Amino acid sequence: MERIRWSEALNVPNLLTILRMALLPAIVWRFRLGDLSGALALYLVAMLTDAVDGFVARRFNQITALGKLLDPIADKLSLLTLLGLFAADGQIPRWLLTIVLIKEAILIAGGAAALKKGIVVYAMPIGKVTTVTFILSMVARFLALRQMADLLLGFSVVLSLLSLLWYSLVLLRRMHIHPGV
C-alpha cells in the first residue's frame, strides 16, 4: 500500500503531467479553429511530456504516489478529449467514444474506491501499450491516414477493454489483500 506524500508532490515529473493536462484546452481550441497542424503540434508536445515525465521520474528517483495517480488521469483526459474532438467532427463513431467513456468511468470509480482504502492504482504495462497505440492512432488521424488510424484505433479499443479486465482483476486482488485499510 502506498500513500500520497504531499511533501513530494511538487517535482518535475508531476509538473510535466499537470502541463500535459493544461495543454488540452489549447489543443481543443486549435482543433475547433480548424488549425489541425497547430492542434497536432500541441498534442505531440503534450504526449512528449508523458514520455519525459516517466523518464525523469525513474532516472532521478522522483516516482511518487501522486504521480502514479496523476499520470493515468492525464492519459484518460487526453484520450477522451481527442476521441471527443474526432467524434464531434464525424471522423469516428460516437458509439466508440461511448464505449471508451464507460470503460474509463469504471476504471476511475474503481481507482477512487481503492484510493479511499489507501491503495493507489498505477499504470501497468498493458495500459502503457494501449496509450501508445491510441497516440499513434490519433497522429494518423491528424495526418489523414484514415485506414491506418481506424486500424490502430480499433486495436487500441480492444487493448483498452482487455486492460479494463486486467486492472479490475488486479484491483480486486489488492482490495481483497488490504480489506480493512
C-alpha positions in Angstrom: 0.0 0.0 0.0 1.3 3.4 -0.9 0.1 6.7 0.4 0.4 10.1 -1.3 3.1 12.3 0.4 2.2 15.9 -0.4 5.7 17.0 0.6 7.0 15.1 -2.5 4.2 16.2 -4.8 5.8 19.2 -6.5 8.5 17.7 -8.6 9.4 18.0 -12.3 7.6 14.8 -13.4 4.3 15.8 -11.7 4.6 19.3 -13.1 5.0 17.9 -16.6 1.9 15.8 -16.1 0.0 18.8 -15.0 1.3 20.7 -18.1 0.0 17.8 -20.3 -3.4 18.3 -18.8 -3.2 22.1 -19.1 -2.4 21.8 -22.9 -5.7 20.0 -23.6 -7.8 23.2 -23.8 -5.3 24.7 -26.3 -5.5 21.5 -28.4 -9.3 21.8 -28.4 -9.1 25.5 -29.3 -6.7 24.9 -32.3 -8.8 21.9 -33.5 -12.1 23.9 -33.3 -10.5 26.7 -35.2 -9.6 24.2 -38.0 -5.9 24.5 -37.3 -5.1 20.8 -37.4 -1.4 21.4 -37.7 -1.4 23.6 -34.5 -3.6 21.0 -32.7 -1.3 18.2 -33.7 1.8 20.1 -32.7 0.3 20.8 -29.2 -0.8 17.2 -28.9 2.7 16.0 -29.8 4.2 18.3 -27.1 1.6 17.0 -24.6 2.5 13.4 -25.4 6.2 14.2 -25.2 5.7 15.4 -21.7 4.2 11.9 -21.0 7.4 10.2 -22.1 9.7 12.8 -20.4 7.8 12.7 -17.0 8.2 9.0 -16.8 11.9 9.1 -17.8 12.7 11.9 -15.3 10.7 10.2 -12.5 12.7 6.9 -13.0 16.1 8.5 -13.7 16.0 10.9 -10.7 14.1 8.7 -8.4 11.1 11.1 -8.3 8.4 8.4 -8.6 5.6 9.4 -6.2 2.2 8.1 -5.4 0.7 11.3 -6.7 2.5 10.9 -10.0 1.2 7.3 -10.2 -2.3 8.7 -9.8 -2.0 11.8 -12.0 -0.3 10.1 -15.0 -3.2 7.8 -15.8 -5.7 10.6 -15.2 -3.8 12.8 -17.7 -3.8 9.8 -20.1 -7.6 9.4 -19.8 -8.2 13.1 -20.2 -6.0 13.2 -23.3 -7.7 10.1 -24.7 -11.3 11.3 -24.1 -10.5 14.8 -25.4 -9.1 13.6 -28.7 -11.8 11.0 -29.2 -14.4 13.6 -28.4 -13.0 16.0 -30.9 -12.8 13.4 -33.7 -16.3 12.1 -32.8 -17.8 15.6 -32.9 -16.1 16.1 -36.2 -17.7 12.9 -37.6 -14.4 11.1 -38.1 -15.1 8.3 -35.6 -18.4 6.9 -34.5 -19.9 8.2 -31.3 -20.6 4.7 -30.0 -16.8 4.1 -29.9 -16.4 7.2 -27.8 -19.2 5.9 -25.6 -17.6 2.5 -25.1 -14.3 4.1 -24.1 -16.0 6.7 -21.9 -17.8 3.9 -20.0 -14.6 1.9 -19.6 -12.7 4.9 -18.3 -15.6 5.8 -15.9 -15.4 2.2 -14.5 -11.6 2.5 -14.1 -11.9 5.9 -12.4 -14.6 4.6 -10.0 -12.5 1.6 -9.1 -9.4 3.7 -8.6 -11.4 6.1 -6.4 -12.7 3.2 -4.3 -9.1 1.9 -3.9 -7.8 5.3 -3.1 -10.4 5.6 -0.3 -8.7 2.5 1.1 -5.3 4.0 0.7 -4.4 1.9 -2.3 -3.0 3.8 -5.3 -3.7 2.1 -8.7 -1.0 3.0 -11.1 -0.3 2.4 -14.7 0.6 -1.1 -15.8 2.3 -2.2 -19.0 -1.0 -3.1 -20.8 -2.2 0.4 -20.1 1.0 1.9 -21.4 0.8 -0.1 -24.6 -2.8 0.9 -25.0 -1.9 4.6 -24.6 0.9 4.4 -27.2 -1.4 2.6 -29.7 -4.0 5.3 -29.1 -1.5 8.1 -29.5 -0.4 6.6 -32.8 -4.0 6.3 -34.0 -4.6 10.0 -33.2 -1.5 11.1 -35.0 -2.5 9.0 -38.0 -6.0 10.6 -37.9 -4.4 14.1 -37.7 -2.3 13.2 -40.8 -5.4 12.0 -42.6 -4.1 8.4 -42.8 -7.7 7.1 -42.3 -7.2 3.4 -42.8 -4.2 3.3 -40.5 -5.9 5.5 -38.0 -9.0 3.2 -38.0 -6.9 0.1 -37.6 -4.9 1.5 -34.8 -7.9 2.9 -33.1 -9.7 -0.5 -33.3 -6.7 -2.2 -31.9 -6.4 0.3 -29.1 -10.1 -0.1 -28.1 -9.6 -3.9 -27.9 -6.5 -3.4 -25.8 -8.4 -0.9 -23.7 -11.2 -3.4 -22.9 -8.5 -6.1 -22.1 -6.8 -3.6 -19.8 -10.2 -3.0 -18.1 -10.3 -6.7 -17.3 -6.7 -6.8 -16.2 -7.0 -3.7 -14.0 -10.2 -5.0 -12.5 -8.6 -8.3 -11.5 -5.5 -6.5 -10.0 -7.7 -4.0 -8.2 -10.0 -6.7 -6.7 -6.9 -8.7 -5.6 -5.3 -5.7 -3.9 -8.5 -4.7 -2.2 -9.0 -8.3 -1.0 -5.4 -8.3 0.4 -6.0 -5.0 2.2 -9.7 -5.1 3.0 -9.6 -3.0 6.2 -7.1 -0.4 5.1 
